[in-house]
Amino acid sequence: MSLERRTFIKNMGLGLAAAGLAIEKLTDQSHLLAAGSEKLLVDNRMQPEPAPLGYDRLPLEWHQATVRRLKDTLKPLSVDAILLQHDVNTVYFTGCVRGSGQRTTWVLFPTDENDTAYWFGPGIDRDLINSWWATDFTYYFCYPHAEGGYPEKGQVVKGETVYPFPWLLDQLKTRGWAGKKIATDMALSPEQEALLERELPGTSLVNIADTCLRMRIRKTPEEIALCQRAYRYFDKIHAFARDFILEHGTRTTDFEIGHALRAYGIALLMKDVKHDGKPHSAIGIDSTANYVRAGVSTAYPHPNQFFYNKIKKGEPIYVNTDIRLGGFGGECYRNYLVAPWTAHQDRMWEVVAETVEIMVETAKPGVACSEVAYRVHEHQVKNGMQAYIYHRPGHGTGQHIDGHQAPFFSLGDHTPLEEGMMFSVEPGLYDEKNGIGINPSDNLLITAEGAVLMSRVPFSKEWSYLRL
């Protein structure tokens, strides 16, 4: 590593400890990160082309076309409209990135209208929704709403409590949707079904939650390209992480490593992403590293302790990063063994690396998810690692608002793999007694020919075995 690069890495650690390092300084000196660990990145994976700079999110036209695809899919059902409530679907189909929480929100697409979207929800989001794609937005003030209470209109009334679902039915009735056939992702309770029959007699709801999920599971080329670009940032972040650990050695903590990675990751993203501080630009952006941990805390799949551990010789390090660009990306984790490592640590690492290769080689269109899980667990058990198995080796990945998504690399999930699906790669092993866990992660894209890892970060001993 050059002296200039070492000084940059060292100063970043000092800056973070003092008060944080300005993003401008990181981006101005990013040319120093073209050496060191980046030289070890793998370049021969058959990955798709990443989205170009300037294509930071899916455009409105993509979302409108996706709603048209949904309408085409539902033609055999002869529905009059599509009514979506769950955030994972409203974000996916409209592109308006937001979360509802207690303040339930719906969007309605009449099937006989082109590119129209009628929203019903809380007034808190009226500017956000109206500035994106909204033919009309009707709102209640807040949760719980008071009948007639709209203080922003000068109507300060302590009226009768109005809850979101009954309010929605009243809006639909007013607009003539009683007696219609509506496709929805909602699963109504018996009480809601009775209310629907009373307020909108003759109205039938057809549940299309599975249809929406199937569309989200199979990624389009535009989604794949955004995800691939996100993993290009992962490559640089993990190279930076490795150099940071080598430079600071046992003088740093997992807490400091995590904060350094997040600052650097955000710097990389925001150097490239167009943003003006207004809604709908720089959406679905994040770079997290809050699960970076060292020593015995690596031995727990879902730890609950705070991570503030010194890096020590002979103990493992788990570097966790999540990245989202326009809502797309996922996980990319790597594990390090710090010399002197034991034969047990070495063998655990080897078995995990071997099962990563098994996942890549096994995952092909038509193969059942359970078959991938079976091959992984079979190899783990054959190598005497059964006591260290705690979870399935992978889950489907979705947009940032979806996170873990069906289907799963699990013994009980027999879903056939299809082109365009994506999965995490987590064949982890955990030994609490000896204080070590090895759980890398990557994103596995199912292609027509097989499967490809979307990062270029190696699963090699050259990368993962460190001498400090």
Stockholm file with secondary structure:
# STOCKHOLM 1.0

chainA/1-468         MSLERRTFIKNMGLGLAAAGLAIEKLTDQSHLLAAGSEKLLVDNRMQPEPAPLGYDRLPLEWHQATVRRLKDTLKPLSVDAILLQHDVNTVYFTGCVRGSGQRTTWVLFPTDENDTAYWFGPGIDRDLINSWWATDFTYYFCYPHAEGGYPEKGQVVKGETVYPFPWLLDQLKTRGWAGKKIATDMALSPEQEALLERELPGTSLVNIADTCLRMRIRKTPEEIALCQRAYRYFDKIHAFARDFILEHGTRTTDFEIGHALRAYGIALLMKDVKHDGKPHSAIGIDSTANYVRAGVSTAYPHPNQFFYNKIKKGEPIYVNTDIRLGGFGGECYRNYLVAPWTAHQDRMWEVVAETVEIMVETAKPGVACSEVAYRVHEHQVKNGMQAYIYHRPGHGTGQHIDGHQAPFFSLGDHTPLEEGMMFSVEPGLYDEKNGIGINPSDNLLITAEGAVLMSRVPFSKEWSYLRL
#=GR chainA/1-468 SS CCHHHHHHHHHHHHHHHHTCCCHHHHHHTGGGGSSGGGGGCCCCSCCCCCCCTTCCSCCHHHHHHHHHHHHHHTGGGTCSEEEECSHHHHHHHHCCCCCCTTSCCEEEEETTSSSCCEEEEEGGGHHHHHTSSCSEEEEESSSSEETTCBGGGTBCCCCCEECHHHHHHHHHHHTTCTTCEEEESCCCCHHHHHHHHHHSTTCEEEECHHHHHHHHHSCCHHHHHHHHHHHHHHHHHHHHHHHHHHHHGGGSBHHHHHHHHHHHHHHHHHHHSCCCSSTTSSCSCEEECTTCEEGGGGGCSSCCSCCCCBCCTTSEEEEEEEEEETTEEEEEEEEEEESSCCHHHHHHHHHHHHHHHHHHHHCCTTCBHHHHHHHHHHHHHHTTCGGGCCSCSEEEECCTTTCEEEEEESTTCCCBCCTTCEEECCCCEEETTTTEEECCBCEEEECSSSEEESCCCCCSHHHHEECC
#=GC SS_cons         CCHHHHHHHHHHHHHHHHTCCCHHHHHHTGGGGSSGGGGGCCCCSCCCCCCCTTCCSCCHHHHHHHHHHHHHHTGGGTCSEEEECSHHHHHHHHCCCCCCTTSCCEEEEETTSSSCCEEEEEGGGHHHHHTSSCSEEEEESSSSEETTCBGGGTBCCCCCEECHHHHHHHHHHHTTCTTCEEEESCCCCHHHHHHHHHHSTTCEEEECHHHHHHHHHSCCHHHHHHHHHHHHHHHHHHHHHHHHHHHHGGGSBHHHHHHHHHHHHHHHHHHHSCCCSSTTSSCSCEEECTTCEEGGGGGCSSCCSCCCCBCCTTSEEEEEEEEEETTEEEEEEEEEEESSCCHHHHHHHHHHHHHHHHHHHHCCTTCBHHHHHHHHHHHHHHTTCGGGCCSCSEEEECCTTTCEEEEEESTTCCCBCCTTCEEECCCCEEETTTTEEECCBCEEEECSSSEEESCCCCCSHHHHEECC
//
